[in-house]
Amino acid sequence: MRVVIADDEPLARALLRCMLEELPDIEIVDEAESGAAALDRVAASRPDILFLDISMPGRSGIHAAIDIIPLQTDVIFVTAHEEFAVDAFELGAIDYLLKPVRRPRLIKALERARERRRARQAEPAAASNAMPPAPAADDAEDIFWVPGRNGTARVPIAAIQRIEAARDHVYLHTAERTYFYRCTMASMQQRLASSGMVRVHRSAFIRPDAVTTIYRRGKATTLGLADNVMIPVGASYRAGALARITGAVEK
């Protein structure tokens, strides 16, 4: 995978570069020292992944990502500021790594990027302008039919552990694989009303029994899932989500 590193600290770029150079199938194609420069580098080189710091002079990483993500480059934030995690995921970022970056977390973030790439590559070429097939009446409430290059996959909602949104599509994560599905979050909210899935921020749903750990630090709440993914909980969703997950009302 082709990557760009954007951070205003030369040492931070060098440390991440060294870690990435040790990993297979990673090609570092460019670096940037600001949010504006990151946008220019991504537009020029069209990498698969941008590792993006948040606190940079001029345009912040969050503001740069708003314009970068539509360019079909996946963003992994790398920052010392944990309070922006919800904002990052709501933009559609793949992951949010806290400095100092640890190798296991970096590898996990790259695996999430590969999952998304595989899901997108499985989509049939004509699917971008096609509607998913209408489900049978008895399947309407609990099944997704996901178009793919080799046919249409039947994905039971009960098998989905989490759902992440990115612009006009979502990623359906099961224990076996990730599916790319064109659907808005507004439509997804209606579809999942009686499914048992819980919305934890504007761009994510999780299945309560997939949660293994709840981390609290100050006002921030993060959920650890069975597949070792960390999902932040949005402030406006916290009370309802935790009540659904734990069965207790947060005070």
C-alpha positions as CSV (number, residue, x, y, z in Angstrom):
1,M,0.0,0.0,0.0
2,R,1.2,3.5,-0.9
3,V,1.3,5.9,2.1
4,V,1.9,9.6,2.8
5,I,3.0,10.8,6.3
6,A,1.8,14.3,7.4
7,D,3.2,15.7,10.7
8,D,4.8,19.1,11.5
9,E,7.4,17.4,13.7
10,P,10.4,16.0,11.7
11,L,11.1,13.5,14.5
12,A,7.6,12.2,14.6
13,R,7.7,11.7,10.8
14,A,11.0,9.9,11.1
15,L,9.9,7.6,13.8
16,L,6.7,6.6,11.9
17,R,8.7,6.2,8.7
18,C,11.1,3.8,10.4
19,M,8.2,1.7,11.7
20,L,6.5,1.6,8.3
21,E,9.7,0.7,6.4
22,E,9.9,-2.5,8.5
23,L,6.5,-3.7,7.3
24,P,5.8,-5.6,4.1
25,D,3.8,-4.1,1.2
26,I,4.2,-0.5,2.4
27,E,5.6,2.1,0.2
28,I,6.1,5.7,1.5
29,V,5.6,7.9,-1.4
30,D,5.7,11.4,0.2
31,E,5.7,13.4,3.4
32,A,4.1,16.7,4.5
33,E,4.6,19.2,7.3
34,S,1.2,20.8,7.4
35,G,-2.5,20.2,6.7
36,A,-2.4,22.3,3.5
37,A,0.7,20.4,2.3
38,A,-0.9,17.1,3.1
39,L,-3.8,17.9,0.8
40,D,-1.4,18.9,-2.0
41,R,0.6,15.7,-1.6
42,V,-2.5,13.5,-1.6
43,A,-3.9,15.2,-4.6
44,A,-0.6,14.7,-6.5
45,S,0.3,11.1,-5.5
46,R,-3.2,9.6,-4.7
47,P,-1.9,7.3,-1.9
48,D,-3.9,4.5,-0.4
49,I,-3.4,5.8,3.1
50,L,-2.5,9.1,4.7
51,F,-1.1,9.1,8.3
52,L,-2.2,12.5,9.5
53,D,-1.3,14.5,12.6
54,I,-4.1,16.7,14.1
55,S,-2.2,19.7,15.7
56,M,-0.3,21.3,12.9
57,P,0.3,25.0,11.9
58,G,-2.3,26.6,9.8
59,R,-4.9,24.0,8.7
60,S,-5.4,21.3,11.3
61,G,-5.5,17.6,10.4
62,I,-9.2,17.4,11.1
63,H,-10.0,20.3,8.7
64,A,-7.6,18.8,6.1
65,A,-9.2,15.4,6.3
66,I,-12.6,16.9,5.3
67,D,-11.1,17.6,1.9
68,I,-8.8,14.6,1.7
69,I,-11.2,11.7,2.5
70,P,-13.4,12.4,-0.6
71,L,-10.2,11.8,-2.7
72,Q,-10.5,8.1,-1.9
73,T,-7.5,8.1,0.3
74,D,-8.0,6.4,3.7
75,V,-6.9,8.4,6.7
76,I,-5.3,7.2,9.9
77,F,-4.8,9.9,12.4
78,V,-1.6,9.9,14.5
79,T,-1.8,12.4,17.4
80,A,-1.1,13.1,21.0
81,H,-4.6,14.5,21.5
82,E,-7.2,11.8,22.3
83,E,-10.1,14.3,22.6
84,F,-10.5,14.5,18.8
85,A,-11.2,10.7,18.4
86,V,-14.9,11.0,17.9
87,D,-14.5,13.8,15.3
88,A,-12.0,11.7,13.5
89,F,-14.2,8.6,13.2
90,E,-17.2,10.7,12.3
91,L,-15.2,11.9,9.3
92,G,-14.7,8.3,8.2
93,A,-11.1,7.8,9.4
94,I,-9.9,4.2,9.6
95,D,-8.2,4.5,12.9
96,Y,-6.9,6.9,15.5
97,L,-3.4,6.2,16.9
98,L,-2.0,8.0,20.0
99,K,1.6,9.0,20.2
100,P,4.0,7.3,20.9
101,V,2.7,4.9,18.3
102,R,3.1,1.2,19.2
103,R,3.9,-1.4,16.6
104,P,0.9,-3.7,17.4
105,R,-1.6,-0.7,17.1
106,L,0.1,0.3,13.8
107,I,-0.3,-3.2,12.4
108,K,-3.9,-3.3,13.5
109,A,-4.6,0.0,11.8
110,L,-3.1,-1.2,8.6
111,E,-5.1,-4.4,8.8
112,R,-8.3,-2.3,9.1
113,A,-7.1,-0.4,6.0
114,R,-6.7,-3.7,4.1
115,E,-10.1,-4.8,5.2
116,R,-11.7,-1.7,3.7
117,R,-9.7,-2.1,0.5
118,R,-10.8,-5.7,0.1
119,A,-14.4,-4.7,0.7
120,R,-14.3,-1.9,-1.9
121,Q,-12.5,-4.1,-4.4
122,A,-15.2,-6.8,-4.0
123,E,-17.9,-4.3,-5.1
124,P,-19.0,-4.9,-8.8
125,A,-17.9,-2.2,-11.2
126,A,-21.5,-1.0,-11.9
127,A,-22.5,-0.9,-8.3
128,S,-21.7,2.7,-7.8
129,N,-24.9,3.6,-9.7
130,A,-26.9,0.6,-8.8
131,M,-29.4,0.1,-6.0
132,P,-29.0,-3.1,-3.9
133,P,-31.5,-5.8,-4.8
134,A,-34.8,-5.7,-3.0
135,P,-34.9,-8.4,-0.2
136,A,-37.6,-10.9,0.1
137,A,-40.4,-9.9,2.4
138,D,-39.4,-12.3,5.2
139,D,-35.8,-11.1,5.0
140,A,-36.5,-7.3,4.9
141,E,-35.9,-6.6,8.5
142,D,-32.9,-8.8,9.3
143,I,-30.8,-9.3,6.1
144,F,-28.6,-7.2,4.0
145,W,-28.1,-8.3,0.4
146,V,-24.6,-6.9,-0.6
147,P,-23.7,-6.8,-4.3
148,G,-20.2,-8.2,-5.1
149,R,-18.1,-9.1,-8.1
150,N,-19.0,-12.7,-7.8
151,G,-22.7,-12.4,-7.0
152,T,-24.8,-11.0,-4.1
153,A,-23.9,-11.9,-0.5
154,R,-26.5,-12.5,2.1
155,V,-25.4,-10.8,5.3
156,P,-27.6,-11.4,8.4
157,I,-27.8,-8.4,10.7
158,A,-27.2,-10.8,13.6
159,A,-23.8,-11.6,12.2
160,I,-22.7,-8.0,12.1
161,Q,-20.4,-6.8,15.0
162,R,-20.1,-3.2,14.0
163,I,-20.9,-0.8,11.2
164,E,-18.8,2.2,10.1
165,A,-20.0,4.9,7.8
166,A,-17.9,6.8,5.2
167,R,-19.7,9.3,3.0
168,D,-22.4,7.6,1.0
169,H,-21.6,4.0,2.0
170,V,-20.9,1.9,5.1
171,Y,-18.7,-1.0,6.1
172,L,-20.4,-4.0,7.6
173,H,-18.0,-5.9,9.8
174,T,-18.6,-9.5,10.6
175,A,-16.3,-12.0,12.3
176,E,-15.3,-13.4,8.9
177,R,-14.9,-10.3,6.7
178,T,-15.9,-6.7,5.9
179,Y,-18.6,-5.8,3.3
180,F,-18.9,-2.5,1.4
181,Y,-22.5,-1.5,1.2
182,R,-24.0,1.7,-0.3
183,C,-26.4,3.2,2.2
184,T,-26.7,6.4,4.2
185,M,-26.6,6.5,7.9
186,A,-30.2,7.8,8.0
187,S,-31.4,4.8,6.1
188,M,-29.3,2.5,8.3
189,Q,-30.8,4.0,11.4
190,Q,-34.2,3.0,10.2
191,R,-33.1,-0.5,9.1
192,L,-31.5,-1.2,12.5
193,A,-34.3,0.1,14.7
194,S,-35.2,-3.3,16.1
195,S,-31.9,-5.1,15.4
196,G,-30.2,-4.7,18.8
197,M,-27.4,-2.7,17.3
198,V,-26.5,0.5,19.2
199,R,-25.4,3.8,17.6
200,V,-22.3,5.1,19.5
201,H,-21.5,8.2,17.4
202,R,-22.8,9.7,14.2
203,S,-20.8,7.2,12.0
204,A,-20.9,4.0,13.9
205,F,-23.1,1.2,15.2
206,I,-21.9,-1.7,17.4
207,R,-23.4,-4.9,18.7
208,P,-23.5,-4.7,22.5
209,D,-22.2,-8.2,23.1
210,A,-19.2,-7.4,20.9
211,V,-18.0,-5.0,23.6
212,T,-15.4,-6.5,25.9
213,T,-14.1,-3.4,27.7
214,I,-15.3,0.2,28.4
215,Y,-12.5,2.7,28.9
216,R,-13.2,6.0,30.6
217,R,-10.7,8.9,30.8
218,G,-12.1,12.2,31.9
219,K,-15.1,12.9,29.7
220,A,-13.9,10.5,27.0
221,T,-15.4,7.0,26.7
222,T,-14.0,4.3,24.3
223,L,-15.3,0.8,23.7
224,G,-12.9,-2.1,23.2
225,L,-14.5,-4.7,20.9
226,A,-13.8,-8.5,20.6
227,D,-11.8,-7.9,17.4
228,N,-9.4,-5.5,19.3
229,V,-10.9,-2.4,17.6
230,M,-11.4,0.7,19.7
231,I,-14.5,2.8,19.0
232,P,-15.0,6.2,20.7
233,V,-18.5,7.1,22.0
234,G,-19.9,10.5,21.1
235,A,-21.0,12.7,24.0
236,S,-24.6,12.9,22.8
237,Y,-24.8,9.2,22.5
238,R,-23.0,8.2,25.7
239,A,-25.8,7.8,28.2
240,G,-28.1,5.8,25.8
241,A,-25.3,3.7,24.4
242,L,-23.9,2.7,27.8
243,A,-27.3,1.9,29.2
244,R,-27.9,-0.4,26.2
245,I,-24.5,-2.0,26.6
246,T,-24.3,-2.4,30.4
247,G,-28.0,-2.5,31.3
248,A,-27.3,0.3,33.8
249,V,-28.3,4.0,33.6
250,E,-25.3,6.3,33.6
251,K,-25.4,8.9,36.3
